[in-house]
Amino acid sequence: MKYKLLCIDIDGTLLDDNKKLLPQVAESLKKEVEKGVRIALISGRMPAGTNLIEQELGIQCIKACNAGSYILMGDRCISSRTLQPETMKIIYHEISKKNHLPLWIFREEKWFVTGIDEQVEKEIEIIRYEPQVVDVDEIASIWEREGAAPNKLLIAAKENRIPALRREIMALGLTDIDQASSSDIFIEIFPNGVDKGEALREICKNLGIGRNEAIAFGDHQLDIPMIEAAGIGIAMGNAIPELKEKADFVTRTNNEAGISYALEHYLAGE
């Protein structure tokens, strides 16, 4: 198979544990672009956070942001999937507020929060974007009048609290949402039927290529549908066991330029 598209998760995959882009990885991707291969950054990050990585790479990338619910090709949005504002209110009052955790709300290019805590402050530092603090009931009312809605919600908590919080979300019985973890401290909540695998399919459709011509790299639960949808799915050496089981190949870790290793060794003959 001659691949035409590389679909790459950002945190834990493209970047090392210090959120740095290793020069070796950047150079490997530039060589692929010179061959005519397209790069898609498929991430839980919002556009502002994804744009930073695109600029650092110096490569024009396709960007599937907000867990794949908001996809940009250049300045053009090719797909935007949303949650109902009422669903956002339920999750805030029944999960976030009761557990004394801010709810992160993402709509297109913007980020809103119901409060500032240590995790919000850390994210601000990473993506260099300041969220707007909002009242959920007020913003839901405005969006309902305007016909607007969020693409994704997120709850951040200490790792030992995540399993219980996920069970609480499931117990709500909401049929219009799905959830997955993009790291050990994040719960991503997005429209049912939306995932990184669907984002990969949408990108392939717009490029006029088959998904068997796409390679995917990932490390966490949110990446599993993308690994399964791609022609070849590659797990980072630091990936969770569940993702490694689904992958066609396990490369080196994100701290060891695992993307470069796979491109230069496993995929070199493709």
C-alpha positions as CSV (number, residue, x, y, z in Angstrom):
1,M,0.0,0.0,0.0
2,K,1.2,3.5,-0.9
3,Y,-0.1,5.8,1.8
4,K,-1.2,9.3,1.1
5,L,-2.3,10.6,4.6
6,L,-0.7,10.5,8.0
7,C,-3.2,11.0,10.9
8,I,-1.4,11.9,14.0
9,D,-2.6,12.5,17.6
10,I,-0.7,15.3,19.3
11,D,-0.2,14.8,23.1
12,G,1.6,11.6,24.0
13,T,2.2,10.9,20.3
14,L,3.6,13.8,18.2
15,L,4.9,15.6,21.3
16,D,7.1,14.1,24.1
17,D,6.2,14.1,27.7
18,N,7.4,17.7,28.1
19,K,5.0,18.8,25.3
20,K,7.9,19.4,23.0
21,L,8.2,18.5,19.3
22,L,11.4,16.6,18.8
23,P,13.4,17.9,15.8
24,Q,13.8,14.4,14.5
25,V,10.0,14.0,14.3
26,A,9.5,17.3,12.6
27,E,12.2,16.5,10.0
28,S,10.6,13.1,9.3
29,L,7.2,14.6,8.7
30,K,8.6,17.3,6.4
31,K,10.2,14.5,4.3
32,E,6.8,12.9,4.0
33,V,5.2,16.1,2.8
34,E,7.9,16.5,0.2
35,K,6.8,13.1,-1.2
36,G,3.2,14.4,-1.5
37,V,1.8,12.9,1.7
38,R,-0.8,15.0,3.6
39,I,-0.6,15.4,7.4
40,A,-3.7,15.5,9.6
41,L,-3.5,16.4,13.3
42,I,-6.4,14.6,14.9
43,S,-6.6,15.7,18.5
44,G,-8.7,16.4,21.5
45,R,-7.1,19.9,21.4
46,M,-9.1,22.9,20.4
47,P,-8.0,24.8,17.2
48,A,-5.8,27.3,19.1
49,G,-3.8,24.4,20.6
50,T,-3.6,22.6,17.3
51,N,-2.5,25.7,15.4
52,L,0.5,26.1,17.7
53,I,1.8,22.7,16.6
54,E,1.1,23.3,12.9
55,Q,3.1,26.5,13.2
56,E,6.0,24.7,14.9
57,L,6.0,22.0,12.3
58,G,6.1,24.6,9.5
59,I,3.7,22.3,7.6
60,Q,0.1,23.1,6.4
61,C,-1.9,20.4,8.2
62,I,-5.5,19.3,8.2
63,K,-6.8,19.8,11.7
64,A,-9.5,17.6,13.3
65,C,-10.0,19.3,16.7
66,N,-12.2,18.8,19.7
67,A,-11.9,15.0,19.6
68,G,-12.7,15.1,15.8
69,S,-16.0,17.0,16.2
70,Y,-14.6,20.1,14.4
71,I,-12.5,19.6,11.3
72,L,-10.6,22.3,9.4
73,M,-9.0,22.0,6.0
74,G,-7.1,25.3,5.7
75,D,-9.6,28.0,6.8
76,R,-12.6,25.9,5.7
77,C,-14.6,23.9,8.2
78,I,-15.6,20.6,6.5
79,S,-17.4,19.1,9.5
80,S,-18.9,20.4,12.8
81,R,-20.8,18.1,15.1
82,T,-22.4,19.3,18.2
83,L,-24.1,18.4,21.5
84,Q,-27.4,19.9,22.7
85,P,-27.2,22.8,25.1
86,E,-29.6,21.0,27.4
87,T,-27.2,18.0,27.5
88,M,-24.4,20.5,28.5
89,K,-26.6,21.8,31.3
90,I,-27.3,18.2,32.6
91,I,-23.6,17.3,32.7
92,Y,-22.7,20.5,34.4
93,H,-25.3,20.2,37.2
94,E,-25.2,16.5,37.7
95,I,-21.5,15.8,37.3
96,S,-19.2,18.9,37.3
97,K,-21.0,21.0,39.9
98,K,-21.7,18.1,42.3
99,N,-18.0,17.1,42.1
100,H,-16.8,20.6,42.4
101,L,-15.0,20.5,39.1
102,P,-15.0,23.1,36.3
103,L,-16.7,22.0,33.0
104,W,-14.7,22.8,29.9
105,I,-16.8,23.8,26.9
106,F,-15.6,23.9,23.4
107,R,-17.5,25.5,20.5
108,E,-15.7,25.9,17.2
109,E,-12.6,28.1,17.8
110,K,-13.6,29.1,21.4
111,W,-13.1,27.7,24.9
112,F,-15.3,28.4,27.8
113,V,-15.1,27.2,31.4
114,T,-17.3,27.4,34.5
115,G,-14.4,28.1,36.7
116,I,-10.6,28.2,36.9
117,D,-8.6,25.5,38.7
118,E,-5.1,24.1,38.5
119,Q,-5.8,22.0,35.4
120,V,-7.4,24.9,33.6
121,E,-4.4,27.1,34.4
122,K,-2.0,24.4,33.1
123,E,-3.9,24.1,29.9
124,I,-3.8,27.9,29.4
125,E,0.0,27.7,29.7
126,I,0.2,24.8,27.2
127,I,-2.0,26.2,24.4
128,R,-1.6,29.9,25.2
129,Y,-5.3,30.6,25.1
130,E,-7.4,32.2,27.8
131,P,-10.9,30.7,28.2
132,Q,-14.0,32.7,29.0
133,V,-15.6,32.0,32.3
134,V,-19.4,31.5,31.8
135,D,-22.6,30.6,33.6
136,V,-23.8,27.4,31.9
137,D,-27.5,28.1,32.2
138,E,-27.0,31.6,30.7
139,I,-24.8,30.5,27.8
140,A,-27.1,27.5,27.1
141,S,-30.1,29.9,26.9
142,I,-28.2,32.2,24.5
143,W,-27.1,29.3,22.3
144,E,-30.6,27.8,22.2
145,R,-32.0,31.1,20.9
146,E,-29.1,31.4,18.3
147,G,-29.3,27.8,17.2
148,A,-25.7,27.3,18.4
149,A,-24.2,24.4,20.4
150,P,-20.9,23.1,21.8
151,N,-18.7,20.6,19.9
152,K,-17.2,19.0,23.0
153,L,-17.2,19.1,26.8
154,L,-14.3,18.1,29.0
155,I,-13.9,17.3,32.7
156,A,-10.4,17.2,34.3
157,A,-9.7,15.5,37.6
158,K,-7.0,13.5,39.4
159,E,-6.4,10.2,37.8
160,N,-7.9,8.2,40.7
161,R,-11.2,10.0,40.3
162,I,-11.7,9.5,36.6
163,P,-13.2,5.9,36.6
164,A,-15.9,7.0,39.1
165,L,-16.7,10.1,37.2
166,R,-17.1,8.1,34.0
167,R,-19.5,5.8,35.7
168,E,-21.5,8.8,36.9
169,I,-21.7,10.1,33.4
170,M,-22.9,6.7,32.0
171,A,-25.5,6.5,34.8
172,L,-27.1,9.7,33.4
173,G,-28.4,7.6,30.5
174,L,-27.8,10.3,27.9
175,T,-28.1,8.7,24.5
176,D,-26.7,11.6,22.5
177,I,-23.2,11.5,23.9
178,D,-20.1,9.4,24.0
179,Q,-17.0,9.7,26.1
180,A,-13.4,8.6,26.1
181,S,-10.1,9.5,27.8
182,S,-7.4,11.4,26.0
183,S,-5.1,11.2,29.0
184,D,-5.3,9.7,32.5
185,I,-6.8,13.0,33.9
186,F,-9.3,14.0,31.1
187,I,-12.8,12.8,30.2
188,E,-13.8,14.0,26.8
189,I,-17.5,14.2,26.1
190,F,-18.6,14.5,22.5
191,P,-21.6,13.8,20.2
192,N,-22.6,10.1,19.9
193,G,-21.2,8.8,16.6
194,V,-18.3,11.2,16.6
195,D,-14.8,9.9,17.1
196,K,-11.3,10.1,15.6
197,G,-12.1,7.2,13.3
198,E,-15.0,9.1,11.9
199,A,-12.8,12.2,11.5
200,L,-10.3,10.1,9.5
201,R,-13.1,8.9,7.2
202,E,-14.4,12.4,6.7
203,I,-10.9,13.7,5.8
204,C,-10.3,10.8,3.4
205,K,-13.6,11.5,1.7
206,N,-12.7,15.1,1.2
207,L,-9.3,14.2,-0.1
208,G,-10.8,11.6,-2.5
209,I,-8.7,8.8,-1.1
210,G,-9.5,5.5,0.6
211,R,-9.0,5.0,4.3
212,N,-6.7,2.1,3.4
213,E,-4.3,4.8,2.1
214,A,-4.2,6.4,5.6
215,I,-1.7,5.7,8.5
216,A,-2.7,6.6,12.0
217,F,-0.5,7.1,15.1
218,G,-1.9,7.3,18.7
219,D,-1.4,6.5,22.3
220,H,-4.7,6.6,24.3
221,Q,-8.3,5.5,24.4
222,L,-9.5,8.4,22.3
223,D,-7.2,7.2,19.5
224,I,-8.5,3.7,19.3
225,P,-11.2,4.3,16.6
226,M,-8.6,6.1,14.5
227,I,-6.2,3.2,14.8
228,E,-9.0,0.8,13.7
229,A,-10.2,2.9,10.8
230,A,-6.8,3.5,9.2
231,G,-5.1,1.2,6.6
232,I,-2.3,0.8,9.1
233,G,-2.7,1.7,12.8
234,I,0.5,2.4,14.8
235,A,0.7,2.5,18.6
236,M,3.3,4.5,20.3
237,G,5.6,2.6,22.7
238,N,4.0,4.5,25.6
239,A,0.4,3.7,24.4
240,I,-2.2,2.0,26.7
241,P,-2.3,-1.8,26.3
242,E,-5.8,-1.7,24.8
243,L,-4.6,0.5,21.9
244,K,-1.5,-1.6,21.4
245,E,-3.7,-4.7,21.0
246,K,-5.6,-3.0,18.1
247,A,-2.5,-1.7,16.3
248,D,-0.7,-3.2,13.4
249,F,2.7,-2.1,14.8
250,V,4.0,-0.8,18.1
251,T,6.8,1.8,17.6
252,R,9.1,3.5,20.1
253,T,7.8,5.9,22.7
254,N,6.9,9.6,22.1
255,N,10.1,10.4,24.0
256,E,12.1,8.3,21.6
257,A,10.8,9.9,18.3
258,G,8.5,6.9,17.8
259,I,6.9,8.5,14.7
260,S,10.3,8.8,13.0
261,Y,11.2,5.2,13.9
262,A,8.0,3.9,12.3
263,L,8.4,6.0,9.2
264,E,12.0,5.0,8.7
265,H,11.7,1.4,9.6
266,Y,8.2,-0.2,9.5
267,L,6.8,2.0,6.7
268,A,10.0,2.5,4.7
269,G,9.1,-0.2,2.2
270,E,5.5,0.9,1.8
